Amino acid sequence: MKKTAVRVAWLLAATYLLLLRPALAQPAFTVVPLGVQGGLSEGNLSAYLAAAAGSTDYVCLDAGSLYTGVEKAIARRALPGPAAEAIRSRIKGYLISHAHLDHVAGLLLNAPDDAPKPIYALPGCLATLQNDYFNWRAWPNFGPGGAAPALGKYRMQPFAIGQELPLANTALHATAYALSHGRPFQSAAFLVRSGRHYLLYLGDTGADAVEQTQNLRTLWQAVAPLLQAGQLRGIFMEASYPNQQPDKQLFGHLTPRLFWQELAVLAQLAGPAALRGLPVVVTHLKPTADHEATIRRELAAGNTLGVRLIFPVQGEKLAF
């Protein structure tokens, strides 16, 4: 009897949030996708500008593609031009989930013409950027340490896991959480806050069951109360391969089956209908063969949670 009462209470609360969600339609965030794919196309790799609604002070969530993405955004009237000036003045800092090239190539290539600003990441990611890229062998040292001369254009700002930091020269704050991207390689998720509202951006990640970790469950436990309170405005989450991809060849990524398996854990923690209507932006699709079309079909077929799936378009502004 007690379990039944609790379940009824969860359903009533979730129904209330569903009714409330349209009332929360006033955007809290603006997002401009600069790159949305997970490979092959050098000009369309993971990068998303995010700002508080009404602001043009952006942070860049990953930076696989910058210049080409900004050009696309200018063409779609999502950003003012010219592109080089938009990168220098509109992007106030970078939040890098991990240091794989498809997430940092745009940052590296545009560094010579960029303005001084911070790079936020977990310590291991910052160490890779400084030691393996900004070392005068792979690329000039735009970091603050390492091989001399250190040009110091970028300030390395480490996150402690679960710690919220203010993002300089913006109205945003962010908290970092650990993800597993093919053991033992670490990636990160960023919970970005504007006032009392949140966006959750996940870098590349494998499923807990495949990676043999509890990283995603820990993340879901952290955001479930925000979902219950109607404060979580959207989730950015990868689906890199179709379901036919064997687990041993996922290399720390998700399929539609694993995507829904993980979101089901969040639904269990937040309540049976808590995700219904929530925007979930699908990132990092690998456009090989007919994989992208297959992933889209498989995600749509598995959407029993009733989320609002969004497949972002490079340069096309989103509001949350």
DOMAR-815656 format. One line per 10 residues: number of its first residue (from 1); their letters; for each residue x, y, z of N, C-alpha, C, O. Coordinates in pm, whole numbers. Layout:
BEGIN
NUM) a) X:Y:Z:X:Y:Z:X:Y:Z:X:Y:Z | ...
//
This chain:
BEGIN
1) mkktavrvaw) 82:-120:0:0:0:0:86:126:0:59:221:-73 | 190:123:84:280:237:91:348:263:-42:359:378:-85 | 395:153:-109:461:169:-240:366:228:-341:406:311:-423 | 237:185:-336:138:238:-430:118:388:-408:109:465:-503 | 110:428:-281:92:570:-250:210:654:-299:192:763:-352 | 332:601:-281:451:672:-326:449:687:-478:481:793:-531 | 410:578:-547:407:583:-693:304:684:-742:328:758:-837 | 187:687:-675:84:783:-713:135:926:-692:110:1015:-774 | 208:946:-581:263:1079:-554:361:1120:-662:359:1235:-707 | 449:1026:-706:544:1055:-813:470:1093:-942:507:1187:-1011
11) llaatyllll) 364:1016:-973:290:1041:-1096:221:1177:-1092:219:1250:-1192 | 165:1212:-976:102:1343:-964:203:1455:-979:177:1555:-1045 | 321:1436:-916:425:1538:-925:473:1554:-1069:491:1665:-1118 | 494:1440:-1136:541:1445:-1275:437:1509:-1366:471:1586:-1455 | 308:1477:-1342:201:1537:-1421:198:1688:-1400:177:1765:-1494 | 218:1730:-1275:222:1873:-1245:335:1943:-1321:318:2052:-1374 | 451:1875:-1326:564:1935:-1397:537:1942:-1546:577:2038:-1613 | 468:1840:-1599:433:1844:-1740:342:1962:-1771:360:2031:-1871 | 244:1985:-1683:154:2097:-1701:228:2230:-1684:195:2329:-1747 | 327:2228:-1596:403:2350:-1568:502:2383:-1677:533:2500:-1699
21) rpalaqpaft) 555:2280:-1749:664:2303:-1844:632:2410:-1948:720:2492:-1977 | 510:2414:-2007:482:2522:-2101:490:2660:-2037:527:2757:-2102 | 455:2667:-1906:462:2795:-1837:606:2841:-1818:632:2959:-1794 | 698:2747:-1830:839:2780:-1816:903:2806:-1953:1025:2795:-1969 | 819:2841:-2051:867:2851:-2188:961:2969:-2208:1036:2971:-2306 | 960:3067:-2117:1055:3176:-2130:1196:3119:-2129:1235:3058:-2029 | 1274:3137:-2235:1406:3071:-2241:1499:3118:-2130:1498:3234:-2090 | 1578:3025:-2081:1683:3056:-1985:1820:3052:-2050:1915:3111:-1998 | 1832:2982:-2163:1961:2965:-2232:1943:2983:-2382:1839:2951:-2439 | 2047:3035:-2443:2062:3032:-2589:2182:2944:-2622:2288:2956:-2560
31) vvplgvqggl) 2163:2854:-2719:2271:2765:-2763:2286:2776:-2913:2188:2772:-2987 | 2410:2790:-2959:2440:2792:-3103:2533:2675:-3132:2649:2678:-3092 | 2485:2571:-3201:2573:2460:-3236:2673:2502:-3344:2636:2547:-3452 | 2801:2486:-3312:2907:2514:-3410:2953:2387:-3480:3011:2394:-3588 | 2929:2273:-3421:2965:2144:-3478:2885:2037:-3408:2876:2037:-3285 | 2827:1944:-3485:2730:1851:-3425:2764:1704:-3449:2699:1617:-3390 | 2862:1674:-3533:2888:1535:-3569:3006:1478:-3491:3079:1550:-3422 | 3023:1347:-3505:3125:1277:-3428:3240:1225:-3512:3311:1134:-3469 | 3262:1282:-3629:3375:1237:-3708:3360:1266:-3856:3256:1312:-3902 | 3465:1238:-3929:3475:1252:-4075:3481:1399:-4119:3582:1442:-4174
41) segnlsayla) 3375:1475:-4096:3370:1612:-4146:3449:1703:-4054:3404:1735:-3944 | 3568:1747:-4100:3654:1829:-4013:3588:1960:-3975:3623:2018:-3872 | 3494:2009:-4055:3430:2137:-4029:3303:2128:-3948:3232:2228:-3935 | 3270:2010:-3894:3142:1995:-3823:3159:1901:-3704:3088:1801:-3692 | 3254:1934:-3617:3287:1851:-3501:3240:1919:-3373:3219:2040:-3370 | 3224:1841:-3268:3156:1882:-3145:3197:2019:-3094:3313:2041:-3060 | 3100:2113:-3089:3121:2246:-3032:2986:2315:-3021:2910:2321:-3119 | 2955:2366:-2902:2826:2430:-2878:2847:2556:-2796:2900:2550:-2685 | 2805:2671:-2849:2807:2793:-2772:2684:2798:-2683:2574:2764:-2726 | 2703:2839:-2557:2592:2851:-2463:2603:2983:-2390:2712:3024:-2348
51) aaagstdyvc) 2489:3051:-2375:2484:3178:-2302:2354:3185:-2226:2257:3117:-2260 | 2350:3268:-2123:2224:3301:-2058:2134:3371:-2160:2182:3450:-2241 | 2004:3342:-2155:1911:3404:-2249:1923:3556:-2242:1928:3615:-2134 | 1926:3618:-2359:1939:3763:-2367:2081:3814:-2366:2104:3934:-2383 | 2177:3724:-2345:2318:3762:-2341:2388:3715:-2468:2346:3617:-2530 | 2494:3784:-2505:2581:3739:-2615:2719:3701:-2563:2814:3691:-2640 | 2729:3679:-2432:2854:3635:-2371:2849:3483:-2359:2788:3430:-2266 | 2914:3414:-2453:2904:3270:-2465:3024:3199:-2403:3134:3254:-2395 | 3000:3076:-2359:3108:2980:-2338:3093:2873:-2446:2983:2851:-2498 | 3203:2810:-2480:3202:2708:-2584:3221:2571:-2519:3326:2542:-2462
61) ldagslytgv) 3118:2488:-2530:3121:2352:-2478:3186:2263:-2583:3124:2229:-2684 | 3310:2225:-2557:3397:2159:-2655:3423:2252:-2773:3353:2352:-2791 | 3524:2218:-2852:3567:2312:-2955:3630:2238:-3072:3739:2271:-3117 | 3558:2135:-3121:3610:2060:-3235:3613:2142:-3361:3711:2138:-3436 | 3507:2218:-3386:3500:2311:-3499:3463:2447:-3444:3369:2459:-3365 | 3536:2550:-3485:3505:2686:-3444:3475:2775:-3564:3361:2816:-3584 | 3577:2805:-3644:3563:2906:-3748:3451:2870:-3847:3366:2953:-3879 | 3453:2745:-3896:3350:2705:-3992:3212:2712:-3928:3116:2756:-3992 | 3202:2668:-3803:3073:2673:-3733:3025:2815:-3712:2906:2843:-3728 | 3116:2905:-3677:3078:3044:-3659:3033:3104:-3793:2936:3181:-3797
71) ekaiarralp) 3101:3071:-3901:3057:3118:-4033:2915:3071:-4064:2833:3148:-4114 | 2886:2944:-4033:2751:2892:-4055:2650:2968:-3969:2541:3002:-4015 | 2688:2996:-3843:2598:3068:-3754:2574:3211:-3801:2462:3262:-3789 | 2676:3275:-3855:2660:3410:-3911:2565:3406:-4031:2478:3492:-4045 | 2582:3305:-4117:2495:3292:-4234:2350:3271:-4193:2259:3314:-4265 | 2328:3205:-4079:2192:3180:-4029:2145:3290:-3934:2040:3277:-3871 | 2221:3398:-3922:2189:3511:-3837:2181:3475:-3689:2111:3541:-3612 | 2252:3370:-3651:2258:3333:-3510:2368:3408:-3436:2364:3420:-3314 | 2467:3459:-3510:2577:3537:-3454:2608:3653:-3548:2583:3644:-3668 | 2662:3764:-3494:2710:3872:-3580:2849:3840:-3632:2924:3767:-3568
81) gpaaeairsr) 2884:3894:-3746:3017:3872:-3802:3110:3988:-3773:3072:4082:-3704 | 3232:3982:-3826:3290:3868:-3897:3328:3753:-3804:3326:3770:-3682 | 3363:3637:-3861:3384:3516:-3782:3499:3530:-3685:3487:3493:-3568 | 3612:3584:-3731:3729:3595:-3643:3699:3682:-3522:3741:3651:-3410 | 3625:3791:-3543:3591:3880:-3432:3491:3814:-3338:3498:3835:-3217 | 3398:3735:-3392:3303:3664:-3307:3375:3567:-3214:3340:3555:-3097 | 3475:3497:-3267:3551:3404:-3184:3626:3479:-3075:3628:3437:-2959 | 3688:3589:-3112:3766:3664:-3014:3678:3726:-2904:3712:3720:-2786 | 3565:3784:-2945:3492:3867:-2849:3368:3801:-2791:3332:3831:-2678 | 3303:3712:-2865:3179:3652:-2815:3205:3531:-2727:3131:3506:-2632
91) ikgylishah) 3311:3454:-2756:3343:3336:-2676:3430:3380:-2560:3543:3427:-2579 | 3377:3366:-2439:3446:3413:-2320:3531:3304:-2254:3610:3333:-2164 | 3514:3181:-2297:3593:3072:-2242:3548:2940:-2301:3445:2932:-2368 | 3628:2836:-2277:3602:2703:-2332:3587:2602:-2218:3668:2599:-2126 | 3483:2519:-2226:3467:2406:-2136:3493:2281:-2219:3413:2246:-2305 | 3604:2214:-2193:3647:2101:-2276:3624:1971:-2199:3677:1951:-2090 | 3543:1882:-2259:3509:1757:-2191:3626:1660:-2190:3645:1587:-2092 | 3704:1658:-2297:3823:1573:-2304:3905:1619:-2424:3857:1696:-2507 | 4028:1573:-2431:4124:1634:-2523:4139:1560:-2656:4240:1579:-2725 | 4043:1476:-2694:4049:1416:-2827:4036:1525:-2933:3967:1626:-2913
101) ldhvagllln) 4101:1504:-3046:4109:1610:-3147:3974:1655:-3199:3956:1773:-3230 | 3877:1564:-3207:3747:1607:-3257:3672:1696:-3157:3561:1741:-3185 | 3733:1721:-3041:3674:1811:-2943:3762:1933:-2915:3720:2023:-2842 | 3881:1938:-2971:3971:2051:-2943:4037:2109:-3068:4106:2210:-3057 | 4018:2049:-3185:4090:2094:-3304:4063:2241:-3336:4155:2315:-3370 | 3936:2284:-3324:3905:2423:-3352:3971:2519:-3256:4016:2627:-3295 | 3977:2482:-3130:4047:2563:-3030:4194:2578:-3067:4247:2688:-3063 | 4258:2469:-3102:4400:2473:-3136:4425:2557:-3261:4513:2643:-3262 | 4348:2533:-3365:4373:2598:-3493:4345:2748:-3487:4408:2826:-3559 | 4253:2789:-3403:4218:2931:-3395:4293:3004:-3286:4278:3126:-3271
111) apddapkpiy) 4376:2932:-3209:4448:2994:-3098:4534:3113:-3140:4538:3212:-3067 | 4603:3109:-3253:4689:3223:-3287:4614:3356:-3296:4671:3461:-3266 | 4487:3353:-3337:4410:3477:-3355:4308:3500:-3244:4234:3598:-3248 | 4303:3412:-3145:4206:3423:-3037:4251:3530:-2938:4366:3573:-2939 | 4158:3571:-2851:4190:3663:-2742:4218:3582:-2615:4175:3467:-2607 | 4287:3638:-2518:4310:3567:-2392:4178:3533:-2323:4088:3616:-2315 | 4169:3409:-2275:4048:3363:-2207:4076:3232:-2136:4180:3171:-2161 | 3988:3187:-2047:4013:3064:-1973:3968:2939:-2049:3876:2943:-2131 | 4037:2829:-2020:3994:2695:-2060:3961:2620:-1932:4046:2604:-1844 | 3836:2572:-1920:3789:2499:-1803:3782:2351:-1838:3728:2313:-1942
121) alpgclatlq) 3836:2266:-1751:3833:2122:-1775:3878:2051:-1649:3925:2113:-1554 | 3862:1918:-1649:3920:1839:-1542:4072:1841:-1555:4123:1862:-1665 | 4145:1820:-1447:4291:1836:-1450:4361:1753:-1556:4455:1801:-1619 | 4319:1628:-1577:4385:1544:-1676:4373:1599:-1817:4466:1590:-1896 | 4258:1656:-1849:4237:1716:-1981:4326:1838:-1998:4387:1856:-2103 | 4334:1922:-1896:4421:2040:-1905:4567:2001:-1921:4641:2066:-1994 | 4608:1893:-1853:4746:1847:-1865:4776:1801:-2007:4885:1826:-2058 | 4680:1734:-2071:4700:1691:-2209:4712:1811:-2302:4799:1815:-2388 | 4624:1910:-2285:4632:2030:-2367:4768:2098:-2353:4830:2136:-2453 | 4813:2114:-2228:4939:2184:-2205:5060:2103:-2251:5149:2157:-2316
131) ndyfnwrawp) 5064:1975:-2218:5185:1895:-2241:5192:1832:-2379:5301:1815:-2434 | 5076:1797:-2436:5077:1724:-2563:5046:1811:-2684:5080:1773:-2796 | 4983:1925:-2664:4951:2015:-2775:5029:2147:-2764:5100:2184:-2857 | 5016:2216:-2652:5082:2345:-2635:5226:2322:-2586:5260:2352:-2471 | 5310:2269:-2674:5445:2229:-2631:5554:2269:-2732:5669:2227:-2719 | 5518:2350:-2832:5609:2393:-2939:5650:2280:-3032:5726:2303:-3126 | 5603:2158:-3009:5626:2048:-3104:5499:2023:-3185:5500:2026:-3308 | 5390:1997:-3115:5261:1982:-3184:5204:2116:-3225:5143:2128:-3331 | 5224:2221:-3138:5163:2352:-3163:5232:2453:-3072:5285:2414:-2968 | 5232:2581:-3108:5291:2680:-3016:5228:2674:-2877:5113:2634:-2862
141) nfgpggaapa) 5304:2713:-2779:5259:2702:-2641:5178:2826:-2602:5232:2925:-2553 | 5046:2817:-2625:4955:2924:-2584:4910:2908:-2440:4829:2988:-2392 | 4960:2806:-2371:4925:2784:-2232:5011:2865:-2137:5099:2941:-2180 | 4986:2849:-2005:5059:2928:-1906:5185:2862:-1852:5263:2925:-1781 | 5205:2733:-1885:5321:2661:-1832:5386:2579:-1940:5370:2607:-2059 | 5460:2476:-1900:5520:2388:-1999:5641:2449:-2066:5714:2529:-2008 | 5663:2408:-2193:5784:2446:-2266:5792:2596:-2289:5695:2660:-2329 | 5909:2652:-2263:5932:2795:-2284:5949:2826:-2433:6001:2743:-2507 | 5905:2943:-2476:5835:3043:-2395:5686:3012:-2386:5622:2980:-2486 | 5630:3023:-2265:5487:3005:-2245:5417:3137:-2276:5438:3236:-2206
151) lgkyrmqpfa) 5335:3138:-2378:5273:3261:-2424:5159:3307:-2333:5127:3426:-2329 | 5098:3214:-2261:5000:3250:-2160:4870:3308:-2212:4801:3377:-2138 | 4835:3281:-2335:4708:3334:-2387:4590:3272:-2316:4491:3339:-2288 | 4600:3142:-2286:4490:3073:-2220:4524:3048:-2073:4636:3008:-2040 | 4427:3072:-1987:4440:3042:-1845:4374:2907:-1821:4256:2889:-1854 | 4447:2813:-1764:4394:2679:-1739:4322:2678:-1604:4383:2701:-1500 | 4193:2653:-1607:4110:2656:-1487:4058:2515:-1457:3962:2472:-1521 | 4117:2444:-1363:4074:2306:-1336:3945:2300:-1255:3924:2381:-1164 | 3862:2205:-1287:3746:2171:-1207:3783:2061:-1108:3858:1970:-1143 | 3733:2068:-988:3721:1952:-901:3584:1891:-928:3487:1964:-944
161) igqelplant) 3575:1759:-933:3449:1693:-965:3343:1732:-862:3366:1723:-741 | 3228:1777:-911:3118:1818:-825:3126:1961:-776:3037:2006:-704 | 3231:2034:-814:3251:2173:-771:3192:2268:-874:3216:2252:-994 | 3115:2367:-828:3063:2469:-920:3161:2586:-927:3212:2634:-825 | 3185:2632:-1050:3272:2747:-1073:3196:2854:-1149:3116:2822:-1237 | 3219:2983:-1118:3168:3089:-1205:3249:3093:-1334:3370:3073:-1332 | 3182:3117:-1445:3248:3125:-1575:3273:3271:-1607:3179:3349:-1625 | 3399:3307:-1613:3440:3448:-1619:3373:3522:-1734:3360:3470:-1844 | 3331:3645:-1706:3276:3738:-1804:3145:3689:-1866:3108:3729:-1977 | 3074:3600:-1792:2941:3555:-1834:2851:3555:-1710:2896:3578:-1598
171) alhatayals) 2722:3527:-1734:2626:3513:-1624:2610:3367:-1583:2515:3332:-1513 | 2702:3281:-1626:2688:3137:-1608:2782:3083:-1501:2886:3141:-1470 | 2741:2969:-1444:2825:2887:-1357:2822:2745:-1414:2731:2711:-1490 | 2920:2662:-1378:2921:2524:-1426:2982:2432:-1321:3069:2471:-1244 | 2932:2309:-1321:2982:2202:-1235:3025:2087:-1324:2954:2053:-1419 | 3139:2026:-1295:3191:1915:-1376:3168:1781:-1307:3178:1770:-1185 | 3137:1679:-1388:3122:1542:-1340:3203:1450:-1431:3217:1476:-1551 | 3256:1344:-1374:3340:1251:-1450:3254:1155:-1532:3149:1109:-1488 | 3302:1127:-1654:3245:1025:-1741:3356:931:-1783:3474:966:-1779 | 3318:810:-1823:3416:714:-1873:3401:703:-2024:3293:674:-2076
181) hgrpfqsaaf) 3511:726:-2094:3511:728:-2240:3606:620:-2292:3702:648:-2362 | 3575:495:-2254:3663:384:-2288:3769:372:-2180:3870:442:-2183 | 3746:283:-2085:3835:274:-1970:3980:259:-2013:4008:183:-2106 | 4074:331:-1948:4057:420:-1833:4043:567:-1872:4063:654:-1788 | 4008:596:-1998:4008:734:-2043:3890:809:-1984:3778:759:-1983 | 3916:931:-1935:3814:1011:-1868:3762:1121:-1959:3838:1187:-2030 | 3631:1140:-1954:3566:1253:-2017:3490:1327:-1908:3503:1294:-1790 | 3412:1428:-1945:3341:1506:-1845:3205:1548:-1895:3182:1562:-2015 | 3114:1567:-1800:2985:1632:-1824:2988:1766:-1751:3049:1779:-1645 | 2920:1865:-1809:2913:1998:-1749:2767:2034:-1724:2685:2036:-1816
191) lvrsgrhyll) 2736:2063:-1599:2604:2112:-1561:2614:2264:-1553:2674:2319:-1461 | 2555:2330:-1651:2568:2475:-1666:2444:2542:-1604:2331:2503:-1632 | 2468:2641:-1520:2359:2710:-1450:2348:2856:-1492:2448:2927:-1501 | 2225:2898:-1517:2191:3039:-1536:2080:3071:-1437:1966:3027:-1455 | 2111:3146:-1333:2011:3170:-1229:1974:3040:-1161:2060:2973:-1104 | 1846:3004:-1166:1800:2879:-1105:1775:2769:-1209:1718:2665:-1177 | 1817:2792:-1332:1793:2696:-1439:1924:2634:-1488:2031:2694:-1474 | 1913:2513:-1545:2031:2434:-1578:2020:2372:-1716:1911:2340:-1764 | 2137:2357:-1780:2155:2272:-1898:2261:2168:-1864:2359:2199:-1796 | 2242:2046:-1910:2340:1940:-1887:2401:1900:-2021:2331:1856:-2112
201) ylgdtgadav) 2532:1914:-2031:2607:1877:-2151:2700:1761:-2117:2785:1774:-2029 | 2683:1649:-2186:2771:1534:-2168:2870:1527:-2282:2831:1531:-2399 | 2998:1519:-2250:3097:1484:-2350:3082:1337:-2388:2987:1272:-2346 | 3175:1286:-2465:3168:1145:-2505:3164:1056:-2381:3236:1078:-2284 | 3078:954:-2387:3065:865:-2271:3018:727:-2314:2938:713:-2407 | 3069:627:-2246:3015:493:-2256:2911:472:-2149:2902:549:-2053 | 2832:365:-2165:2731:329:-2065:2798:268:-1943:2904:206:-1954 | 2737:287:-1828:2794:231:-1705:2814:81:-1715:2918:30:-1672 | 2717:9:-1772:2727:-136:-1779:2843:-181:-1866:2909:-281:-1836 | 2868:-108:-1974:2978:-142:-2065:3113:-100:-2005:3211:-174:-2011
211) eqtqnlrtlw) 3115:20:-1947:3240:76:-1893:3273:20:-1755:3385:38:-1705 | 3175:-47:-1692:3192:-102:-1557:3227:9:-1458:3320:-3:-1378 | 3149:117:-1464:3162:229:-1373:3023:266:-1321:2922:208:-1362 | 3018:364:-1231:2893:422:-1183:2888:572:-1216:2813:647:-1154 | 2967:614:-1313:2978:757:-1341:2845:819:-1385:2807:925:-1335 | 2775:754:-1476:2649:811:-1522:2544:806:-1412:2466:901:-1397 | 2541:700:-1336:2445:695:-1225:2470:809:-1126:2376:871:-1076 | 2597:836:-1097:2630:947:-1008:2581:1079:-1066:2528:1163:-994 | 2599:1097:-1196:2550:1217:-1262:2398:1226:-1254:2344:1332:-1221 | 2329:1116:-1283:2183:1117:-1277:2133:1148:-1135:2034:1219:-1118
221) qavapllqag) 2202:1096:-1036:2162:1126:-898:2174:1275:-868:2095:1330:-792 | 2274:1339:-928:2294:1482:-905:2187:1567:-973:2146:1669:-918 | 2141:1525:-1092:2047:1611:-1167:1902:1573:-1147:1813:1650:-1183 | 1874:1455:-1090:1735:1414:-1070:1654:1516:-990:1540:1544:-1029 | 1707:1573:-881:1628:1674:-809:1598:1798:-893:1492:1859:-877 | 1688:1835:-983:1664:1949:-1071:1553:1918:-1170:1471:2004:-1202 | 1550:1796:-1218:1444:1752:-1309:1310:1753:-1237:1210:1799:-1293 | 1308:1703:-1115:1185:1702:-1037:1133:1844:-1011:1012:1866:-1008 | 1224:1937:-993:1187:2075:-962:1158:2160:-1085:1124:2277:-1072 | 1170:2101:-1205:1147:2176:-1327:1257:2273:-1362:1236:2366:-1440
231) qlrgifmeas) 1375:2253:-1305:1486:2347:-1327:1581:2302:-1438:1662:2382:-1486 | 1574:2176:-1479:1662:2125:-1585:1597:2151:-1719:1493:2093:-1750 | 1657:2239:-1799:1596:2282:-1925:1628:2191:-2042:1556:2194:-2142 | 1732:2111:-2034:1765:2023:-2145:1891:1945:-2119:1972:1980:-2032 | 1908:1837:-2195:2025:1750:-2186:2085:1737:-2325:2014:1716:-2423 | 2218:1749:-2333:2293:1721:-2455:2366:1589:-2432:2447:1578:-2340 | 2337:1488:-2517:2389:1354:-2490:2419:1283:-2622:2343:1296:-2718 | 2527:1210:-2626:2573:1149:-2750:2503:1018:-2783:2458:946:-2694 | 2496:988:-2913:2457:856:-2964:2540:837:-3091:2500:879:-3199 | 2654:771:-3076:2754:770:-3183:2734:660:-3285:2764:678:-3403
241) ypnqqpdkql) 2685:545:-3241:2677:427:-3328:2536:368:-3326:2464:384:-3227 | 2496:299:-3434:2368:227:-3432:2376:104:-3342:2484:62:-3300 | 2260:47:-3314:2253:-66:-3220:2333:-188:-3265:2371:-271:-3182 | 2358:-200:-3394:2430:-317:-3443:2578:-315:-3403:2645:-418:-3415 | 2630:-203:-3356:2771:-193:-3319:2797:-280:-3195:2731:-260:-3093 | 2892:-375:-3201:2920:-458:-3084:2975:-374:-2969:3045:-275:-2991 | 2943:-415:-2847:2990:-342:-2729:3142:-327:-2727:3194:-225:-2684 | 3213:-429:-2775:3359:-426:-2773:3416:-328:-2875:3536:-300:-2873 | 3332:-275:-2963:3379:-179:-3063:3311:-42:-3047:3299:33:-3144 | 3267:-11:-2927:3204:118:-2902:3306:226:-2866:3281:344:-2888
251) fghltprlfw) 3421:185:-2812:3530:280:-2779:3480:395:-2690:3517:511:-2709 | 3395:359:-2592:3348:460:-2499:3238:548:-2552:3234:667:-2520 | 3148:493:-2633:3036:569:-2689:2905:497:-2662:2903:386:-2608 | 2795:561:-2700:2661:507:-2680:2596:471:-2813:2625:532:-2917 | 2509:373:-2808:2414:341:-2914:2276:388:-2868:2260:423:-2752 | 2176:390:-2958:2041:423:-2912:1992:334:-2798:1928:384:-2704 | 2020:206:-2803:1978:116:-2695:2038:159:-2561:1968:165:-2460 | 2167:189:-2561:2234:229:-2438:2194:371:-2397:2186:401:-2278 | 2168:457:-2494:2118:593:-2469:1990:586:-2386:1979:653:-2283 | 1894:505:-2432:1768:495:-2361:1784:418:-2230:1715:447:-2132
261) qelavlaqla) 1874:324:-2226:1900:250:-2102:1948:346:-1993:1906:336:-1878 | 2036:437:-2030:2088:532:-1932:1982:635:-1891:1969:666:-1772 | 1907:687:-1985:1803:783:-1949:1692:718:-1866:1626:785:-1788 | 1673:588:-1883:1576:517:-1798:1620:517:-1652:1536:522:-1563 | 1750:512:-1628:1801:522:-1491:1765:658:-1432:1722:666:-1317 | 1783:764:-1510:1745:897:-1464:1595:903:-1435:1554:962:-1335 | 1515:842:-1521:1370:842:-1499:1333:767:-1372:1242:807:-1301 | 1404:658:-1343:1378:584:-1220:1408:669:-1097:1337:661:-996 | 1511:750:-1106:1551:833:-993:1460:955:-977:1433:998:-865 | 1412:1011:-1089:1336:1135:-1085:1185:1114:-1084:1110:1206:-1052
271) gpaalrglpv) 1140:993:-1119:998:966:-1128:961:918:-1266:1023:959:-1364 | 860:830:-1277:831:760:-1402:809:849:-1524:848:813:-1635 | 746:967:-1505:715:1051:-1621:794:1181:-1621:759:1274:-1694 | 899:1189:-1541:968:1316:-1521:1037:1368:-1646:1055:1489:-1661 | 1076:1279:-1739:1146:1323:-1859:1052:1362:-1972:1097:1414:-2074 | 922:1336:-1956:831:1358:-2068:831:1504:-2109:806:1593:-2027 | 859:1529:-2236:864:1664:-2290:996:1734:-2273:1014:1844:-2325 | 1091:1674:-2201:1221:1738:-2181:1301:1738:-2311:1312:1633:-2374 | 1358:1851:-2352:1444:1851:-2471:1573:1772:-2445:1644:1798:-2348 | 1601:1677:-2532:1727:1602:-2528:1792:1617:-2665:1742:1566:-2765
281) vvthlkptad) 1905:1685:-2667:1977:1713:-2791:2074:1599:-2816:2158:1569:-2732 | 2063:1537:-2933:2145:1421:-2967:2273:1470:-3034:2269:1536:-3138 | 2386:1437:-2974:2515:1486:-3022:2601:1372:-3074:2574:1254:-3049 | 2707:1409:-3149:2817:1320:-3183:2777:1201:-3271:2842:1097:-3265 | 2672:1214:-3353:2640:1107:-3447:2755:1093:-3546:2805:1192:-3599 | 2796:971:-3571:2903:946:-3667:2840:925:-3805:2767:829:-3825 | 2868:1014:-3901:2801:1009:-4031:2868:913:-4128:2899:950:-4241 | 2890:789:-4085:2952:689:-4171:2845:599:-4231:2750:561:-4163 | 2861:565:-4359:2765:481:-4430:2625:539:-4406:2604:658:-4427 | 2530:454:-4363:2395:504:-4333:2373:510:-4182:2259:503:-4135
291) heatirrela) 2483:522:-4105:2472:519:-3959:2382:629:-3906:2300:604:-3817 | 2394:750:-3958:2319:861:-3901:2169:839:-3915:2094:860:-3819 | 2125:798:-4031:1982:772:-4052:1935:658:-3963:1824:663:-3908 | 2018:555:-3949:1980:441:-3865:1969:482:-3719:1876:442:-3650 | 2065:562:-3672:2061:608:-3533:1934:689:-3508:1870:672:-3404 | 1899:777:-3599:1777:856:-3582:1654:768:-3573:1568:791:-3488 | 1645:667:-3659:1529:577:-3657:1525:499:-3525:1419:485:-3464 | 1640:449:-3483:1643:368:-3361:1614:452:-3237:1551:403:-3143 | 1659:576:-3235:1627:663:-3122:1477:692:-3117:1416:687:-3011 | 1417:721:-3232:1273:749:-3235:1193:627:-3191:1095:640:-3118
301) agntlgvrli) 1235:509:-3235:1162:387:-3201:1171:354:-3053:1080:293:-2997 | 1280:394:-2988:1300:360:-2847:1252:464:-2750:1275:450:-2629 | 1187:570:-2797:1153:684:-2712:1026:659:-2631:924:725:-2652 | 1031:565:-2540:917:537:-2453:908:635:-2337:806:639:-2268 | 1013:713:-2313:1012:811:-2204:944:941:-2244:913:1024:-2158 | 919:959:-2373:848:1077:-2418:929:1205:-2417:872:1313:-2405 | 1063:1195:-2429:1143:1316:-2436:1126:1380:-2573:1079:1317:-2667 | 1164:1506:-2583:1161:1577:-2712:1299:1570:-2774:1387:1648:-2739 | 1319:1476:-2865:1449:1460:-2929:1476:1575:-3024:1391:1612:-3105 | 1597:1630:-3014:1640:1738:-3102:1769:1695:-3170:1866:1658:-3104
311) fpvqgeklaf) 1771:1701:-3302:1892:1675:-3379:1944:1810:-3428:1890:1865:-3523 | 2048:1863:-3364:2089:2000:-3391:2146:2017:-3531:2201:1924:-3590 | 2131:2138:-3583:2183:2175:-3714:2295:2277:-3693:2277:2373:-3617 | 2407:2257:-3757:2520:2347:-3742:2479:2491:-3773:2428:2519:-3881 | 2502:2581:-3677:2475:2722:-3697:2334:2766:-3668:2305:2886:-3673 | 2244:2673:-3636:2102:2706:-3614:2076:2721:-3465:2092:2626:-3389 | 2035:2841:-3423:2020:2874:-3282:1909:2793:-3216:1805:2766:-3276 | 1933:2754:-3089:1835:2684:-3008:1811:2765:-2881:1898:2840:-2836 | 1691:2751:-2825:1658:2817:-2699:1601:2714:-2603:1526:2625:-2643 | 1637:2727:-2475:1595:2631:-2373:1541:2706:-2250:1500:2644:-2152
//
